[in-house]
C-alpha cells in the first residue's frame, strides 16, 4: 500500500505547477504589502506580468489598487511592465489614481506610465 504523505495529499488537492504557486504567492504578497516576499518571489522566477485568470490584473495593478507603494516600487525594480492593463483596460496608474494613492501615482509616473 502506498504511503500518502502530506505533500502528496496537498499536491493531489492542488494540481498547480511551480508557476501557478509563484503567481498565487505573488498576487497575495502584493495585495498584503509583503515587500520582502514579493522580492523573493521575483528572484525565484515568478512571472511579474502574469495576469490573474479572471480579472486580468497583474501583481502591479493589485499592489496599486491596495496602495502598497513599496511593493509597486519592488515590482518596477524587478522589471514589471507598467503599461499592462487588466480585462477592463485599466492600468496600474489609473487604479492608483482612483484609489487616491498619491505616492503610488508618483511612483508609476516616475516609472514612465502615463
C-alpha positions, -999 to 999 in steps of 0.1 A, spaced: 0 0 0 13 34 -10 21 57 19 3 90 15 25 119 26 12 153 34 29 169 4 14 143 -20 -20 148 -5 -17 186 -10 -4 181 -45 -34 159 -53 -58 186 -40 -40 214 -57 -27 203 -91 -8 235 -97 26 237 -112 55 259 -99 45 289 -120 10 287 -106 22 286 -70 46 315 -76 18 335 -92 -7 329 -64 20 338 -39 29 370 -58 -7 381 -60 -13 375 -23 20 392 -12 13 422 -35 -22 427 -20 -10 424 15 21 446 11 47 420 19 76 436 0 103 411 11 81 382 -1 75 399 -34 112 405 -39 119 368 -30 93 356 -55 107 378 -82 141 362 -77 125 328 -76 112 332 -111 76 345 -106 62 359 -138 58 396 -129 34 403 -157 12 372 -154 -24 383 -155 -49 369 -130 -71 343 -147 -104 361 -141 -96 398 -138 -65 401 -159 -49 421 -131 -11 417 -126 7 419 -93 14 456 -101 -22 465 -106 -31 446 -75 -5 465 -55 -16 498 -70 -52 490 -60 -42 482 -25 -20 513 -22 11 492 -15 37 517 -27 68 497 -15 55 466 -34 49 488 -65 85 500 -63 98 465 -58 79 452 -88 91 480 -110 127 474 -99 123 438 -108 110 446 -143 72 446 -141 56 461 -172 39 493 -161 19 496 -193 -2 465 -189 -39 467 -184 -65 444 -169 -95 429 -186 -113 462 -183 -85 482 -200 -74 498 -167 -37 501 -159 -19 504 -125 -18 542 -127 -55 545 -133 -62 522 -104 -38 540 -81 -54 574 -91 -89 561 -85 -78 550 -50 -63 584 -42 -28 569 -36 -6 599 -43 27 582 -35 19 552 -58 7 575 -86 40 594 -83 60 561 -84 42 549 -115 46 583 -133 83 582 -125 85 547 -139 71 560 -172 35 551 -171 11 577 -185 
